[in-house]
Amino acid sequence: MRIKQLFFGALLSLSFYGNAQNSNKEVLFTIDEKPYYTDEFSRVYNKNLDLVKDESQKDLTQYLELFIGYKLKIAKANKLGLQNGDAYKTELASYRTQLSKNYLSDSKVTKELVEEGYKRSLKEVKASHILLMVDENAAPEDTLKAYNKIMDIRNRILKGEDFGKLAVEFSQDPSAKDNKGDLGYFSAFRMVYAFESAAFKTPVGKVSNPVRTRFGYHIIKVDDVRDNRGEVTVAHIMLLNPKEEKPEDKDANKKKIEDIYQKLQQGESFESLAKQFSDDKSSSSKGGVLARFGSGQLSSEEFENTAFSLTKENPLSTPFQTRFGWHIVKLIEKHPVRTLDEMKVELENKVSKDDRSRLITNSLNEKLRKKYTVKRDDKLYAALVKTVTNDYYENKWEVPADTKAFDKKLFAINEKAITGTSFLLHLKAQEKAGLTLKPITKLVDSFYQKYVDEQMTTYYTDNLEKEFPDFSNVMEEYRDGLLLFDLMEKEIWDRSKTDTLGLKNFYESQKNLYQWKNRFDVIIASSTNMDVIKKAQKLLKSKVAPEKIKEQLNTKDKVTVMTNVGVFEEGNDALPKNLKQEAGLSEITKDGDYYFVTMVNKILPAGPKTLEECKGKVINDYQQYLEQNWVEELKKEFTIKTFPEVFERVKAQLKK
């Protein structure tokens, strides 16, 4: 799915969120007599005008060619029947469901919940709780019993008894036996909404009144409130854990990170050491700098806590180990919590998935009750209610064998009729043991109101295309984009990977594009001390192994020399600058504070890469080659008719 998201983001910018429609639409061109209209072309062009970087795509004539090519591919996809695939249908339905959420919420309620969530996200609460479990649908007497018991526990705490001890004794949260009810620090959206609200509203050192959630009754003791830590930018040097669990490899890694730390303590450059020795290749070339992050965004909590603990006064960590390897972290910058505008989309998404969404659902139900007039057939309703017996409470009730009398309309939402039988089947689907609302007529009435709300929401959702032109445009464009992805996968991407002969022929015709630079098989020694590097030079000349050089020149208290071994392509950051292209021992060179000496074991000359050495790049280039020639093939397969006079009118209108 991630690949598809990236793909749709680059669809010639020919998709998503339309603007106002042009009611004076004309046929701009046809493909096999299927018309494509000016309003869609204008809408898409205007929408993407500021997004495209290629100036040729802003030229209307060129853009029309791109648009026709796009629609040719969609025509090919439909011709192949890709629109009938189960995976395609499932993903399209999933996207529609996701998109429709934007139209199924009350913007005012959502705005209030987002603002509340943001305000709370500025803080982190440290709290403990005691839970007495009770089902949401428990009988009133069971609910009252749990409430009275939690109130009794709360009163004991208010009189001075220890919260932790009572949590161990009474709390039905399984973790309470170990943590005495302590939940640690949390912020907004980490707990169910009712619990979160109580925690944020309870003063530090106080115990809340009983709070009802779907789990039962809680009392909450707030131990502390702190500001959210925001985000941080750091650089790091990382040595990956050895692939094999050999003690000698682990010891070598630990010794190496300690040597690097010692050099940092001696005042050597973090950036230079990161470039030379860090195993995180995505950051080493940048001096070890990582993208900024906040709490919970990395895979290692220990790494995060260490990063946040650094200050301007103490910006460097000591070596520490995570499950990934050894690290040294340097503070670059701390960033405050983002603004509400910056977090708005993220918070809206969290609200939609949180218990808060019930408030939005209730608001929508009220809106739809005003929008649609629902009149019930009370006589039919009374008849079907009589069929529901007290067996329902024991999950033994069955829908009558003969439902013919209930097949009539119970109510309608516009043109959509809902039968009595449909409601009976709905009642059967809701049947379960443990329901407590009595008498049975009251329980059926409760299910009926929820059923009407659900049916109104379903009808409203099913007709969003009629209600909102923008929604219809987006769905049409996503439908095309999804088809195009499947077509590209079938005709281009899979072909480029499986057509070994075609790939080989393409590689042979383009071999000059896939070249190695000169490569050096080297041992590099570096130090900030000229005398030390001279000694290292003599040892390298005598064929002393890199590890032995470090053993001879470094002491327990001071690291004076580091070594780096490998094959590096010309221009690699690990290679000393101005390294001569000749085998043997180099002269001593200086770059910044560092002296370098290099033993060049051999030079691998520049030349063509084998297909295996550059296969990924060749496959990518081959895909582009296939796609460039594909549209011309499609133009021969389909009959295209354009209307130049219509296009001229569109051009004139768009240039105004």
VOVEX-961055 format. One line per 10 residues: their letters; for each residue x, y, z of C-alpha. Coordinates in nm, 3 decimals. Layout:
REM residues N
a> X:Y:Z  ...
REM end
This chain:
REM residues 656
mrikqlffga> 0.000:0.000:0.000  0.288:0.235:0.073  0.415:0.193:-0.287  0.073:0.286:-0.420  0.060:0.598:-0.206  0.394:0.710:-0.348  0.278:0.625:-0.700  -0.045:0.822:-0.677  0.151:1.123:-0.549  0.341:1.131:-0.879
llslsfygna> 0.065:1.057:-1.131  0.166:1.344:-1.358  -0.016:1.541:-1.091  -0.334:1.427:-1.265  -0.533:1.322:-0.962  -0.716:1.417:-0.643  -0.928:1.696:-0.502  -1.108:1.883:-0.772  -1.222:2.240:-0.783  -1.547:2.397:-0.897
qnsnkevlft> -1.688:2.236:-1.209  -1.736:2.409:-1.540  -2.100:2.365:-1.633  -2.030:2.455:-2.003  -1.851:2.133:-2.078  -1.778:2.010:-2.428  -1.623:1.694:-2.570  -1.248:1.757:-2.590  -1.148:1.420:-2.739  -1.271:1.062:-2.767
idekpyytde> -1.098:0.727:-2.726  -1.281:0.450:-2.913  -1.581:0.688:-2.918  -1.583:0.734:-2.539  -1.599:1.112:-2.473  -1.371:1.306:-2.239  -1.485:1.655:-2.147  -1.337:2.000:-2.115  -1.450:2.051:-1.756  -1.234:1.765:-1.627
fsrvynknld> -0.933:1.881:-1.827  -0.967:2.240:-1.701  -1.023:2.135:-1.343  -0.718:1.908:-1.335  -0.495:2.160:-1.514  -0.587:2.447:-1.281  -0.553:2.233:-0.972  -0.204:2.116:-1.059  -0.066:2.431:-1.220  0.135:2.530:-0.913
lvkdesqkdl> 0.240:2.173:-0.832  0.422:2.070:-1.149  0.789:2.160:-1.172  0.836:2.063:-1.535  0.756:2.375:-1.739  0.655:2.156:-2.035  0.360:2.030:-1.832  0.235:2.388:-1.794  0.219:2.425:-2.171  -0.144:2.348:-2.257
tqylelfigy> -0.068:2.162:-2.579  0.189:1.944:-2.402  -0.047:1.898:-2.109  -0.321:1.776:-2.342  -0.080:1.512:-2.475  -0.007:1.399:-2.120  -0.378:1.393:-2.040  -0.463:1.186:-2.347  -0.177:0.947:-2.265  -0.316:0.912:-1.914
klkiakankl> -0.666:0.834:-2.039  -0.524:0.587:-2.297  -0.371:0.390:-2.013  -0.703:0.387:-1.827  -0.875:0.266:-2.144  -0.618:-0.014:-2.170  -0.677:-0.111:-1.807  -1.052:-0.134:-1.864  -0.997:-0.330:-2.184  -0.793:-0.584:-1.986
glqngdaykt> -1.072:-0.608:-1.727  -0.858:-0.488:-1.436  -1.163:-0.304:-1.295  -1.320:-0.644:-1.223  -1.039:-0.768:-0.999  -1.130:-0.846:-0.639  -0.823:-0.669:-0.499  -0.907:-0.358:-0.703  -1.267:-0.354:-0.582  -1.163:-0.405:-0.221
elasyrtqls> -0.906:-0.126:-0.225  -1.141:0.115:-0.400  -1.411:0.044:-0.141  -1.156:0.091:0.137  -1.048:0.427:-0.004  -1.408:0.542:-0.042  -1.474:0.451:0.320  -1.170:0.648:0.429  -1.254:0.950:0.215  -1.618:0.953:0.325
knylsdskvt> -1.510:1.009:0.686  -1.440:1.371:0.594  -1.809:1.411:0.507  -1.945:1.221:0.807  -1.824:1.455:1.078  -1.951:1.774:1.234  -1.683:2.035:1.165  -1.771:2.241:1.473  -1.755:1.944:1.712  -1.440:1.816:1.542
kelveegykr> -1.276:2.160:1.574  -1.353:2.175:1.946  -1.215:1.824:2.003  -0.901:1.899:1.801  -0.836:2.216:1.999  -0.893:2.034:2.328  -0.664:1.751:2.219  -0.393:1.997:2.118  -0.413:2.183:2.448  -0.376:1.857:2.636
slkevkashi> -0.092:1.742:2.410  0.117:2.030:2.544  0.138:1.844:2.875  0.217:1.495:3.001  0.039:1.359:3.308  0.189:1.105:3.546  -0.094:0.911:3.706  -0.191:0.592:3.887  -0.529:0.422:3.884  -0.742:0.154:4.045
llmvdenaap> -0.989:-0.030:3.820  -1.297:-0.230:3.913  -1.420:-0.402:3.598  -1.789:-0.387:3.507  -1.948:-0.447:3.167  -2.100:-0.153:2.981  -2.433:-0.339:2.967  -2.422:-0.470:3.323  -2.741:-0.482:3.525  -2.808:-0.167:3.732
edtlkaynki> -2.752:-0.354:4.059  -2.408:-0.477:3.941  -2.315:-0.129:3.825  -2.420:0.019:4.160  -2.226:-0.246:4.349  -1.905:-0.162:4.158  -1.963:0.211:4.205  -2.013:0.178:4.581  -1.701:-0.034:4.614  -1.480:0.210:4.420
mdirnrilkg> -1.621:0.497:4.629  -1.532:0.305:4.946  -1.173:0.259:4.820  -1.153:0.629:4.732  -1.273:0.729:5.079  -1.005:0.511:5.238  -0.740:0.687:5.029  -0.876:1.029:5.126  -0.845:0.922:5.490  -0.475:0.852:5.442
edfgklavef> -0.436:0.491:5.324  -0.168:0.426:5.062  -0.293:0.435:4.701  -0.036:0.182:4.580  -0.118:-0.075:4.846  -0.490:-0.050:4.774  -0.420:-0.080:4.400  -0.236:-0.408:4.461  -0.520:-0.532:4.681  -0.824:-0.425:4.479
sqdpsakdnk> -0.738:-0.315:4.124  -0.845:-0.553:3.849  -0.591:-0.410:3.606  -0.354:-0.710:3.571  -0.045:-0.488:3.578  -0.136:-0.338:3.916  0.028:-0.622:4.108  0.365:-0.516:3.966  0.332:-0.140:3.922  0.091:-0.052:4.205
gdlgyfsafr> -0.135:0.112:3.948  0.137:0.347:3.817  0.077:0.427:3.447  0.379:0.653:3.402  0.358:0.970:3.193  0.103:0.999:2.913  -0.046:1.274:2.702  -0.359:1.317:2.492  -0.488:1.024:2.286  -0.299:0.762:2.488
mvyafesaaf> -0.593:0.658:2.708  -0.967:0.621:2.646  -1.128:0.963:2.632  -1.321:0.956:2.960  -1.010:0.841:3.149  -0.792:1.102:2.978  -1.039:1.380:3.061  -1.049:1.284:3.428  -0.669:1.265:3.446  -0.622:1.608:3.290
ktpvgkvsnp> -0.890:1.766:3.509  -0.766:1.623:3.840  -0.516:1.845:4.027  -0.171:1.708:4.110  -0.177:1.509:4.433  -0.554:1.462:4.423  -0.772:1.157:4.355  -1.053:1.180:4.100  -1.414:1.086:4.151  -1.506:0.747:3.998
vrtrfgyhii> -1.474:0.751:3.618  -1.679:0.514:3.402  -1.520:0.374:3.085  -1.596:0.066:2.878  -1.366:-0.128:3.113  -1.545:-0.035:3.434  -1.495:0.218:3.714  -1.160:0.389:3.779  -1.025:0.625:4.037  -0.718:0.820:3.927
kvddvrdnrg> -0.442:0.977:4.134  -0.242:1.243:3.950  0.120:1.238:4.068  0.275:1.497:3.835  0.223:1.711:3.527  0.512:1.817:3.303  0.548:2.003:2.974  0.564:1.793:2.658  0.929:1.748:2.555  0.870:1.856:2.194
evtvahimll> 1.121:1.735:1.935  1.499:1.716:1.913  1.765:1.707:1.642  2.077:1.505:1.721  2.374:1.352:1.545  2.495:1.006:1.630  2.776:0.763:1.569  2.651:0.407:1.558  2.828:0.073:1.547  2.585:-0.200:1.450
npkeekpedk> 2.568:-0.516:1.658  2.759:-0.800:1.489  2.544:-1.030:1.275  2.679:-1.330:1.462  2.672:-1.343:1.840  3.048:-1.392:1.885  3.191:-1.259:2.214  3.509:-1.140:2.043  3.306:-0.933:1.791  3.099:-0.779:2.069
dankkkiedi> 3.412:-0.690:2.265  3.569:-0.536:1.954  3.262:-0.319:1.896  3.260:-0.204:2.257  3.630:-0.122:2.243  3.587:0.068:1.915  3.303:0.287:2.045  3.506:0.361:2.358  3.801:0.460:2.140  3.577:0.695:1.938
yqklqqgesf> 3.441:0.846:2.260  3.794:0.896:2.389  3.883:1.084:2.071  3.576:1.305:2.115  3.686:1.377:2.471  4.022:1.478:2.327  3.844:1.744:2.122  3.826:1.571:1.785  3.545:1.644:1.538  3.220:1.454:1.584
eslakqfsdd> 3.133:1.508:1.217  3.465:1.367:1.095  3.447:1.063:1.321  3.087:0.996:1.213  3.190:1.006:0.847  3.480:0.769:0.911  3.327:0.515:1.147  2.946:0.531:1.181  2.762:0.226:1.042  2.446:0.431:0.985
ksssskggvl> 2.517:0.510:0.620  2.202:0.719:0.585  2.344:0.976:0.828  2.722:0.927:0.832  2.780:1.135:0.517  2.596:1.420:0.694  2.816:1.399:1.000  2.569:1.166:1.174  2.280:1.415:1.180  1.934:1.255:1.206
arfgsgqlss> 1.595:1.398:1.114  1.423:1.564:1.412  1.198:1.340:1.620  0.971:1.342:1.923  0.879:1.095:2.196  0.764:0.761:2.061  0.883:0.817:1.704  1.193:0.598:1.717  1.222:0.225:1.775  1.436:0.272:2.084
eefentafsl> 1.299:0.448:2.392  1.648:0.440:2.544  1.787:0.633:2.245  1.507:0.891:2.273  1.552:0.941:2.647  1.926:0.982:2.605  1.874:1.235:2.325  1.624:1.440:2.527  1.850:1.435:2.833  2.124:1.626:2.649
tkenplstpf> 2.161:2.000:2.704  2.361:2.288:2.557  2.591:2.260:2.859  2.626:1.881:2.825  2.561:1.809:2.457  2.742:1.472:2.428  2.631:1.134:2.563  2.861:0.861:2.685  2.855:0.541:2.475  2.537:0.340:2.532
qtrfgwhivk> 2.391:0.027:2.379  2.047:-0.040:2.235  1.918:-0.354:2.066  2.060:-0.214:1.740  2.415:-0.149:1.853  2.637:0.105:2.025  2.571:0.480:2.001  2.719:0.814:2.091  2.471:1.102:2.057  2.536:1.473:2.019
liekhpvrtl> 2.268:1.739:2.066  2.218:1.969:1.768  1.894:2.151:1.855  1.579:2.116:2.061  1.246:2.213:1.906  0.934:2.321:2.095  0.598:2.149:2.049  0.446:2.217:1.707  0.168:2.470:1.664  -0.197:2.377:1.632
demkvelenk> -0.193:2.454:1.259  0.105:2.225:1.210  -0.064:1.938:1.396  -0.421:1.990:1.275  -0.441:1.706:1.021  -0.272:1.461:1.256  -0.505:1.553:1.541  -0.815:1.524:1.322  -0.709:1.173:1.231  -0.658:1.083:1.597
vskddrsrli> -0.996:1.226:1.694  -1.166:1.011:1.428  -1.015:0.694:1.575  -1.067:0.784:1.940  -1.365:0.752:2.176  -1.418:1.119:2.099  -1.562:1.011:1.765  -1.883:0.912:1.946  -1.950:1.281:2.004  -1.907:1.342:1.631
tnslneklrk> -2.135:1.049:1.546  -2.405:1.183:1.778  -2.379:1.523:1.609  -2.414:1.364:1.264  -2.719:1.167:1.377  -2.890:1.488:1.488  -2.809:1.650:1.154  -2.950:1.358:0.954  -3.267:1.341:1.163  -3.335:1.699:1.053
kytvkrddkl> -3.237:1.626:0.691  -3.451:1.315:0.640  -3.814:1.278:0.747  -3.863:0.920:0.863  -4.222:0.807:0.915  -4.270:0.466:1.072  -4.556:0.221:1.006  -4.657:0.196:1.373  -4.899:-0.092:1.311  -4.628:-0.300:1.144
yaalvktvtn> -4.381:-0.206:1.415  -4.618:-0.313:1.694  -4.670:-0.648:1.520  -4.301:-0.724:1.489  -4.228:-0.616:1.849  -4.478:-0.884:1.965  -4.262:-1.151:1.802  -3.964:-1.067:2.025  -3.984:-1.263:2.352  -3.778:-1.274:2.670
dyyenkwevp> -3.579:-1.557:2.512  -3.383:-1.269:2.360  -3.204:-1.215:2.691  -3.075:-1.572:2.684  -2.973:-1.562:2.318  -3.245:-1.816:2.231  -3.487:-1.599:2.032  -3.532:-1.669:1.660  -3.676:-1.465:1.375  -4.025:-1.601:1.286
adtkafdkkl> -4.007:-1.875:1.022  -4.265:-1.695:0.809  -4.173:-1.327:0.767  -4.406:-1.255:0.476  -4.623:-1.031:0.694  -4.317:-0.816:0.776  -4.183:-0.777:0.424  -4.367:-0.447:0.390  -4.209:-0.104:0.430  -4.139:-0.021:0.795
fainekaitg> -3.999:0.322:0.709  -3.823:0.495:0.422  -3.534:0.736:0.371  -3.621:0.925:0.053  -3.661:0.654:-0.211  -3.497:0.379:-0.003  -3.751:0.156:0.173  -3.658:-0.049:0.482  -3.876:-0.350:0.553  -3.988:-0.492:0.885
tsfllhlkaq> -3.807:-0.815:0.801  -3.480:-0.625:0.765  -3.523:-0.487:1.116  -3.602:-0.834:1.255  -3.282:-0.967:1.100  -3.097:-0.672:1.252  -3.241:-0.760:1.594  -3.117:-1.117:1.553  -2.767:-0.989:1.471  -2.765:-0.782:1.793
ekagltlkpi> -2.879:-1.069:2.012  -2.635:-1.175:2.282  -2.634:-1.292:2.641  -2.590:-1.029:2.910  -2.834:-0.763:2.782  -3.009:-0.609:3.081  -3.242:-0.334:2.955  -3.602:-0.434:3.043  -3.881:-0.479:2.957  -3.818:-0.633:2.615
tklvdsfyqk> -4.022:-0.363:2.439  -3.788:-0.100:2.578  -3.485:-0.294:2.453  -3.638:-0.327:2.104  -3.716:0.047:2.098  -3.352:0.118:2.183  -3.229:-0.104:1.898  -3.483:0.051:1.661  -3.361:0.406:1.715  -2.999:0.300:1.662
yvdeqmttyy> -3.105:0.108:1.352  -3.276:0.414:1.203  -2.963:0.622:1.271  -2.746:0.357:1.105  -2.973:0.340:0.800  -2.975:0.718:0.761  -2.597:0.725:0.782  -2.570:0.443:0.529  -2.804:0.619:0.287  -2.620:0.949:0.328
tdnlekefpd> -2.283:0.777:0.275  -2.402:0.583:-0.030  -2.516:0.907:-0.193  -2.216:1.130:-0.126  -2.140:1.151:-0.498  -2.482:1.312:-0.550  -2.448:1.542:-0.251  -2.090:1.661:-0.313  -1.943:1.707:-0.665  -1.593:1.729:-0.518
fsnvmeeyrd> -1.635:1.387:-0.360  -1.748:1.246:-0.696  -1.443:1.397:-0.869  -1.199:1.257:-0.617  -1.350:0.909:-0.636  -1.338:0.909:-1.016  -0.976:1.019:-1.014  -0.875:0.767:-0.749  -1.057:0.494:-0.943  -0.848:0.582:-1.249
glllfdlmek> -0.530:0.606:-1.046  -0.583:0.265:-0.891  -0.643:0.111:-1.233  -0.333:0.281:-1.368  -0.123:0.144:-1.083  -0.242:-0.211:-1.151  -0.180:-0.162:-1.523  0.171:-0.025:-1.469  0.248:-0.318:-1.240  0.132:-0.565:-1.503
eiwdrsktdt> 0.266:-0.402:-1.819  0.581:-0.222:-1.700  0.711:-0.307:-1.353  0.663:-0.684:-1.355  0.783:-0.702:-1.713  1.103:-0.513:-1.635  1.183:-0.763:-1.360  1.093:-1.084:-1.543  1.198:-1.002:-1.899  1.561:-1.105:-1.843
lglknfyesq> 1.652:-1.102:-2.212  1.501:-0.757:-2.269  1.676:-0.627:-1.957  2.009:-0.767:-2.069  1.975:-0.619:-2.417  1.882:-0.280:-2.267  2.188:-0.297:-2.037  2.418:-0.380:-2.328  2.285:-0.084:-2.529  2.332:0.155:-2.235
knlyqwknrf> 2.645:0.007:-2.076  2.833:0.335:-2.095  2.588:0.482:-1.838  2.680:0.228:-1.568  3.042:0.292:-1.476  3.252:0.250:-1.168  3.485:0.531:-1.069  3.830:0.426:-0.953  3.807:0.219:-0.634  4.068:0.190:-0.363
dviiasstnm> 4.133:-0.117:-0.148  4.283:0.062:0.149  4.387:0.077:0.512  4.348:0.432:0.645  4.503:0.557:0.968  4.404:0.893:1.116  4.521:1.098:1.412  4.538:1.456:1.531  4.900:1.402:1.633  5.173:1.424:1.367
dvikkaqkll> 5.421:1.210:1.564  5.161:0.937:1.606  5.068:0.933:1.238  5.437:0.904:1.146  5.460:0.596:1.367  5.145:0.458:1.204  5.303:0.518:0.863  5.610:0.312:0.959  5.394:0.031:1.093  5.183:0.025:0.776
kskvapekik> 5.501:0.011:0.571  5.606:-0.292:0.776  5.273:-0.462:0.694  5.150:-0.444:1.055  4.777:-0.523:1.078  4.541:-0.234:1.161  4.436:-0.377:1.497  4.801:-0.423:1.596  4.874:-0.061:1.503  4.601:0.056:1.741
eqlntkdkvt> 4.727:-0.175:2.015  5.079:-0.032:1.985  4.992:0.336:1.959  4.684:0.369:2.181  4.684:0.342:2.557  4.414:0.255:2.806  4.363:0.622:2.885  4.414:0.779:2.546  4.313:0.694:2.188  4.559:0.857:1.950
vmtnvgvfee> 4.498:0.669:1.626  4.199:0.513:1.447  4.197:0.284:1.142  3.945:0.221:0.866  3.964:-0.073:0.627  3.767:-0.140:0.308  3.714:-0.080:-0.063  3.595:0.275:-0.132  3.497:0.442:-0.457  3.669:0.763:-0.553
gndalpknlk> 3.493:1.054:-0.384  3.379:0.853:-0.081  3.387:1.058:0.243  3.597:0.790:0.412  3.890:0.848:0.175  4.140:1.125:0.258  4.123:1.416:0.017  4.377:1.432:-0.270  4.469:1.065:-0.232  4.698:0.974:-0.522
qeaglseitk> 4.579:0.705:-0.758  4.868:0.468:-0.705  4.922:0.154:-0.501  5.146:0.160:-0.197  5.189:0.377:0.109  5.078:0.738:0.075  5.240:1.052:0.208  5.094:1.204:0.523  4.814:1.450:0.442  4.615:1.686:0.660
dgdyyfvtmv> 4.244:1.773:0.648  4.121:2.003:0.921  4.261:1.878:1.252  4.338:1.530:1.119  4.648:1.374:0.971  4.595:1.076:0.742  4.816:0.806:0.599  4.682:0.542:0.361  4.808:0.205:0.248  4.656:0.149:-0.096
nkilpagpkt> 4.665:-0.230:-0.141  4.537:-0.204:-0.494  4.341:0.020:-0.726  4.040:-0.115:-0.909  4.029:0.096:-1.225  3.724:0.278:-1.356  3.516:0.071:-1.591  3.174:-0.070:-1.664  2.972:-0.229:-1.389  2.840:-0.576:-1.449
leeckgkvin> 2.464:-0.614:-1.480  2.449:-0.770:-1.135  2.644:-0.479:-0.983  2.394:-0.220:-1.110  2.081:-0.428:-1.159  1.851:-0.205:-0.952  1.945:0.106:-1.150  1.915:-0.080:-1.482  1.568:-0.211:-1.392  1.456:0.143:-1.302
dyqqyleqnw> 1.591:0.283:-1.630  1.437:-0.003:-1.826  1.099:0.072:-1.670  1.123:0.435:-1.783  1.226:0.322:-2.133  0.927:0.087:-2.157  0.685:0.353:-2.036  0.815:0.616:-2.282  0.743:0.386:-2.577  0.419:0.250:-2.433
veelkkefti> 0.195:0.550:-2.512  0.291:0.536:-2.880  0.188:0.169:-2.887  -0.146:0.257:-2.721  -0.215:0.526:-2.980  -0.200:0.253:-3.245  -0.428:0.024:-3.044  -0.706:0.278:-2.978  -0.886:0.524:-3.205  -0.838:0.881:-3.084
ktfpevferv> -1.038:1.173:-3.216  -0.959:1.527:-3.104  -1.156:1.848:-3.155  -0.904:2.130:-3.215  -1.166:2.404:-3.217  -1.287:2.297:-2.873  -0.930:2.287:-2.745  -0.870:2.641:-2.872  -1.170:2.762:-2.673  -1.039:2.586:-2.362
kaqlkk> -0.695:2.741:-2.409  -0.843:3.087:-2.441  -1.051:3.039:-2.128  -0.760:2.902:-1.922  -0.528:3.184:-2.024  -0.765:3.452:-1.896
REM end
